[in-house]
Amino acid sequence: MEEEIWRDVVGYEGSYIVSNTGIVKSVDRFNIKNQYIKGKELTLQTNHGGYLTAAMYKNGKVKVKFVHRIVAEAFIHNPDNKPYINHLDETRVNNNVDNLEWVTHEENINYGTRTKKAAAARSVAIIARGNGIVKQFSSTKAAAKALGISQGNLSMVLNGKRKHTHGYTFERA
C-alpha cells in the first residue's frame, strides 16, 4: 500500500487539498464570522461521461473540476504543456496519480483500446439481398468491401435515403 500524500489543489491553495489517490478535501478554516469549520472529504459526482468531478468554492462561486485534472495538476510535472490527461488503465474513475499521464489530444484519442471499442460499439451487423444472394456481414465496412461497393451508398440504403445500390438492398440484422 502506497503512502497517501496530500498537496494543495492548484488555484485553491489554502482551501482544498488533494491526495495522490484522488481524494479531495476542504481544509480546516475560519469563516467570515471567525467561526471554525472542520475540513471534510468532498463528495465526488460522476458526470455524464463517467468521470469523477468535485465542486469547489472560491470567492463565493462554485466551480466543478475533473478529479483527474486536479490530481495531475498537483502531482504530475508537465514540461511539454500537454493539455489532456490519460487514464492508463482506461478506467475513468481510477484517479490514482500512478494511473494518470499528460498527453496531447492525438495521444489521448489513440491510446489503448478506445478506438477499437468505439468502432465495435458503432458496428452493426447487416444483411445484403440482391444479385441472387442473401448474406450477413458484421458491419457496413465489411459488406462494402466484400461486395465492391461504396460504404456511403450502402449507408444511404440502410438509412432509407436510397432503395438500393448496385442491385443490393440492405437491412440491419
C-alpha positions as CSV (number, residue, x, y, z in Angstrom):
1,M,0.0,0.0,0.0
2,E,1.5,3.3,-1.0
3,E,1.7,6.3,1.3
4,E,-1.0,8.8,0.8
5,I,0.5,12.2,0.0
6,W,-1.5,15.5,0.2
7,R,-1.0,18.7,-1.8
8,D,-2.9,21.9,-2.3
9,V,-5.4,22.0,-5.2
10,V,-3.8,24.3,-7.8
11,G,-5.8,27.6,-7.8
12,Y,-7.5,26.7,-4.5
13,E,-4.4,26.8,-2.2
14,G,-5.3,27.0,1.4
15,S,-8.9,26.0,0.8
16,Y,-8.7,22.5,-0.7
17,I,-6.2,19.6,-0.8
18,V,-5.9,16.5,-3.0
19,S,-4.2,13.2,-2.4
20,N,-2.2,11.1,-4.8
21,T,-5.0,8.6,-4.6
22,G,-7.7,11.0,-5.9
23,I,-9.4,12.1,-2.7
24,V,-10.3,15.8,-2.5
25,K,-10.8,17.6,0.9
26,S,-11.6,21.0,2.1
27,V,-9.2,22.3,4.8
28,D,-9.9,23.3,8.3
29,R,-10.6,27.1,8.3
30,F,-12.3,30.0,9.8
31,N,-15.3,31.6,8.0
32,I,-16.0,35.2,7.6
33,K,-17.6,35.3,11.1
34,N,-14.4,33.8,12.5
35,Q,-16.1,30.5,13.2
36,Y,-14.0,27.4,13.0
37,I,-15.1,25.0,10.2
38,K,-13.6,21.5,10.1
39,G,-12.4,20.4,6.7
40,K,-14.0,17.3,5.1
41,E,-13.7,14.9,2.2
42,L,-15.7,16.2,-0.7
43,T,-18.5,14.0,-2.1
44,L,-17.5,13.4,-5.7
45,Q,-20.0,13.2,-8.5
46,T,-19.8,11.1,-11.7
47,N,-20.6,13.2,-14.8
48,H,-22.3,12.0,-18.0
49,G,-19.0,10.9,-19.4
50,G,-18.2,8.7,-16.4
51,Y,-15.5,11.0,-15.0
52,L,-15.4,12.0,-11.3
53,T,-15.9,15.7,-10.5
54,A,-15.5,17.8,-7.4
55,A,-17.4,21.1,-6.7
56,M,-15.1,23.7,-5.1
57,Y,-15.9,27.2,-4.0
58,K,-13.7,30.3,-4.4
59,N,-14.8,33.9,-3.8
60,G,-18.4,32.7,-3.3
61,K,-18.6,31.0,-6.7
62,V,-18.7,27.2,-7.3
63,K,-16.6,25.6,-10.0
64,V,-16.8,21.9,-10.9
65,K,-13.5,20.3,-11.9
66,F,-12.4,16.9,-13.0
67,V,-10.7,15.0,-10.3
68,H,-8.1,13.5,-12.7
69,R,-7.1,17.1,-13.7
70,I,-6.9,18.2,-10.0
71,V,-4.6,15.2,-9.3
72,A,-2.4,15.7,-12.4
73,E,-2.0,19.4,-11.8
74,A,-0.9,18.8,-8.2
75,F,1.4,15.8,-8.7
76,I,2.5,15.3,-12.3
77,H,5.1,17.5,-13.9
78,N,4.1,18.7,-17.4
79,P,7.2,20.1,-19.1
80,D,5.7,19.9,-22.6
81,N,2.4,21.7,-21.6
82,K,0.3,18.8,-22.8
83,P,-3.4,19.7,-22.3
84,Y,-5.1,16.4,-21.7
85,I,-4.9,13.7,-19.0
86,N,-5.0,10.0,-19.9
87,H,-6.1,7.2,-17.6
88,L,-3.5,4.4,-18.3
89,D,-5.9,1.6,-17.4
90,E,-8.8,3.2,-19.3
91,T,-10.9,3.3,-16.1
92,R,-12.3,6.8,-15.8
93,V,-12.8,6.7,-12.0
94,N,-9.3,5.5,-11.2
95,N,-7.7,8.8,-10.4
96,N,-4.6,7.5,-8.6
97,V,-1.5,9.5,-9.7
98,D,0.2,6.3,-10.9
99,N,-2.7,5.8,-13.4
100,L,-2.5,9.3,-15.0
101,E,-0.3,10.9,-17.6
102,W,-0.3,14.2,-19.5
103,V,-1.0,13.7,-23.3
104,T,-1.8,15.6,-26.4
105,H,-5.3,15.3,-28.0
106,E,-4.0,12.8,-30.6
107,E,-2.2,10.7,-28.0
108,N,-5.4,10.6,-25.9
109,I,-7.8,9.5,-28.7
110,N,-5.4,6.9,-30.0
111,Y,-4.5,5.4,-26.6
112,G,-5.2,1.7,-25.8
113,T,-8.4,0.0,-27.0
114,R,-10.6,3.2,-27.0
115,T,-10.7,3.4,-30.8
116,K,-11.5,-0.4,-31.2
117,K,-14.2,-0.2,-28.5
118,A,-15.8,2.8,-30.2
119,A,-15.8,1.1,-33.6
120,A,-17.2,-2.1,-32.2
121,A,-20.0,-0.2,-30.4
122,R,-21.0,1.6,-33.7
123,S,-20.6,-1.6,-35.8
124,V,-23.9,-3.2,-36.6
125,A,-24.4,-6.5,-38.5
126,I,-26.3,-6.1,-41.7
127,I,-28.0,-8.4,-44.3
128,A,-27.4,-7.8,-48.0
129,R,-30.0,-9.1,-50.5
130,G,-29.7,-9.0,-54.3
131,N,-27.9,-10.4,-57.3
132,G,-29.1,-13.9,-56.3
133,I,-27.5,-13.8,-52.8
134,V,-28.6,-13.2,-49.2
135,K,-25.6,-12.7,-47.0
136,Q,-24.9,-11.3,-43.5
137,F,-22.0,-9.1,-42.7
138,S,-20.5,-7.9,-39.4
139,S,-20.5,-4.3,-40.5
140,T,-21.2,-1.9,-43.3
141,K,-17.5,-1.7,-43.9
142,A,-17.2,-5.4,-44.3
143,A,-20.2,-5.6,-46.6
144,A,-18.9,-2.7,-48.8
145,K,-15.5,-4.3,-49.1
146,A,-16.8,-7.8,-49.9
147,L,-19.4,-6.5,-52.5
148,G,-17.1,-3.9,-54.0
149,I,-19.5,-1.0,-53.4
150,S,-19.3,2.4,-51.7
151,Q,-19.8,2.3,-47.9
152,G,-21.6,5.7,-48.2
153,N,-24.1,4.4,-50.7
154,L,-24.7,1.3,-48.6
155,S,-25.3,3.5,-45.6
156,M,-27.8,5.6,-47.6
157,V,-29.8,2.4,-48.3
158,L,-29.7,1.5,-44.6
159,N,-30.9,4.9,-43.6
160,G,-33.8,5.0,-46.1
161,K,-32.3,7.6,-48.4
162,R,-31.9,5.1,-51.3
163,K,-33.9,2.0,-52.1
164,H,-30.9,0.0,-53.4
165,T,-27.3,0.3,-54.7
166,H,-25.6,-1.9,-57.2
167,G,-28.5,-4.2,-57.2
168,Y,-28.5,-4.8,-53.4
169,T,-30.8,-3.8,-50.6
170,F,-29.6,-3.8,-47.0
171,E,-31.1,-4.1,-43.6
172,R,-29.8,-4.2,-40.1
173,A,-29.6,-7.8,-38.7
